[in-house]
Amino acid sequence: MEGINGRRKRYVAVTTRVDEDGTIHPTSVLWWDGKTYAFDEVSKPRRQSSRRVGGDGLCYTVRIGKQVTNLFFEDPKWFVEEKIIDEGS
């Protein structure tokens, strides 16, 4: 039976669009395995700390298909709270 065994800070490459006023709009993420995922929905950013993995910055809630997660901009890097999956029996 698989389950979430914890979380870790995973830095990721993010494609963004920046408006003329400097507003950042993340559009997709390049995952560590080389796959790119476009965001179907992105919330307005809010200043927030990650209680799960540490770190602080602008937090966007993003949706890819049915999956929803937080994406943090910890200037100049981006990170997610990656799930550590327990692949036990």
C-alpha positions in Angstrom: 0.0 0.0 0.0 1.4 3.4 -1.0 1.2 6.5 1.1 2.9 9.8 1.7 5.9 9.3 3.9 6.8 13.0 4.2 7.7 16.0 2.1 10.9 17.6 1.0 11.8 20.9 -0.6 12.3 20.3 -4.4 13.7 23.2 -6.4 12.2 23.3 -9.9 12.6 25.3 -13.2 9.5 27.5 -13.8 8.5 29.3 -17.0 7.0 32.7 -16.3 5.4 35.7 -18.0 6.3 39.1 -16.6 3.9 42.0 -17.2 5.2 45.5 -17.9 4.5 46.4 -14.2 6.7 43.5 -13.0 3.9 41.1 -12.0 5.1 37.5 -12.4 2.8 34.9 -13.8 4.1 31.3 -13.7 2.9 29.3 -16.7 4.6 25.9 -16.4 7.1 23.8 -14.5 10.0 21.6 -15.7 10.0 18.6 -13.3 13.3 17.0 -12.3 12.7 14.0 -14.6 12.6 16.3 -17.7 8.8 16.5 -18.1 7.2 19.9 -18.5 3.7 20.5 -17.1 1.6 23.5 -18.0 -0.5 25.1 -15.3 -4.3 24.9 -15.8 -5.0 27.4 -13.1 -2.8 29.8 -10.9 -3.9 31.8 -7.9 -2.8 35.3 -7.1 0.4 35.2 -5.1 0.5 35.7 -1.3 3.5 36.0 1.1 3.7 32.7 2.9 6.1 30.4 4.7 6.2 26.6 4.0 5.6 24.9 7.3 6.2 21.5 5.8 9.7 22.0 4.3 10.9 25.4 5.4 11.4 28.5 3.2 9.5 31.7 2.6 8.4 33.7 -0.3 5.5 34.3 -2.7 3.2 31.3 -2.8 1.0 30.5 -5.7 -1.6 27.7 -5.6 -1.3 25.9 -9.0 -3.4 23.2 -10.6 -2.2 20.7 -13.2 -5.2 18.6 -14.2 -6.8 17.4 -10.9 -3.6 17.9 -8.9 -3.3 21.0 -6.8 -0.2 22.2 -5.0 1.7 25.2 -3.7 4.5 26.7 -5.8 6.9 29.0 -3.9 9.0 31.8 -5.4 12.0 32.2 -3.0 13.8 34.8 -5.0 15.6 33.9 -7.2 14.5 30.2 -7.0 11.2 28.3 -7.2 10.3 25.2 -5.1 7.4 22.8 -4.4 6.7 20.6 -1.3 7.5 17.3 -3.0 5.7 14.3 -1.6 7.9 11.4 -0.5 5.9 8.3 -1.4 6.2 5.1 0.7 6.2 2.2 -1.7 5.9 -0.4 1.0 3.7 -3.5 0.7 
